[in-house]
Amino acid sequence: MKGCRNCACWQALEEFLDRIDPATQGKKAQLGLCKRYAPRPLTPGAGAGEVDGMVGGAAPRWSTFWPQVASDDWCGEWDPQFD
């Protein structure tokens, strides 16, 4: 059964969900990071204290993140993990 748990681009985290992953014989679904594509940018939002793109007198910081997905998710672009 295809799923993120056995994709070459998935990196497991030590976080588990409160549901059973159907392909693991009773084990809980696990969260992981999808590293199939480059990390997504997290843009600074317009919020309190922002004036002309500056927050508190300093330029906003940009950061990136890898999307978190569950072990039983599947994007359709699965790349098999070979041991």
For each residue, the residues with C-beta under 8 A, 3 or more apart:
1: 22 23
2: 6 7 74 78
3: 6 7 21 23 71 72 73 74 78
4: 7 10 32 34 69 70 71 72 73 74 75 78
5: 10 12 21 23 24 30 32 71 72
6: 2 3 10 80 81
7: 2 3 4 10 34 36 78 79 80 81
8: 79 80 81 82
9: 34 35 36 79
10: 4 5 6 7 32 33 34 35 69 71 81
11: 32 33 35 66
12: 5 30 31 32 71
13: 30 31 32 33 68
14:
15: 30 31
16: 28 29 30 31
17: 28 29 30 31 70
18: 28
19: 28 29
20: 24 26 27 28 29
21: 3 5 24 27 28 29 30 70 71 72
22: 1 72
23: 1 3 5 72
24: 5 20 21 27 71
25:
26: 20
27: 20 21 24 30
28: 16 17 18 19 20 21
29: 16 17 19 20 21 70 71 72
30: 5 12 13 15 16 17 21 27 70 71
31: 12 13 15 16 17 68 69 70 71
32: 4 5 10 11 12 13 68 69 70 71
33: 10 11 13 66 67 68 69
34: 4 7 9 10 37 66 67 68 69 75
35: 9 10 11 66
36: 7 9 75 77 79
37: 34
38: 64
39: 64 65 66
40: 64 65 66 67
41: 62 63 64
42: 62 63 64 65
43: 62
44: 50 55 60 61 62
45:
46: 50
47: 50 55
48:
49: 55 56
50: 44 46 47 53 54 55 60
51: 54
52:
53: 50 59 60
54: 50 51 57 58 59 60
55: 44 47 49 50 58 59 60
56: 49
57: 54
58: 54 55
59: 53 54 55
60: 44 50 53 54 55
61: 44
62: 41 42 43 44
63: 41 42
64: 38 39 40 41 42
65: 39 40 42
66: 11 33 34 35 39 40
67: 33 34 40
68: 13 31 32 33 34
69: 4 10 31 32 33 34 73 75
70: 4 17 21 29 30 31 32 73
71: 3 4 5 10 12 21 24 29 30 31 32
72: 3 4 5 21 22 23 29
73: 3 4 69 70
74: 2 3 4 78
75: 4 34 36 69 78
76:
77: 36
78: 2 3 4 7 74 75
79: 7 8 9 36
80: 6 7 8
81: 6 7 8 10
82: 8
83:
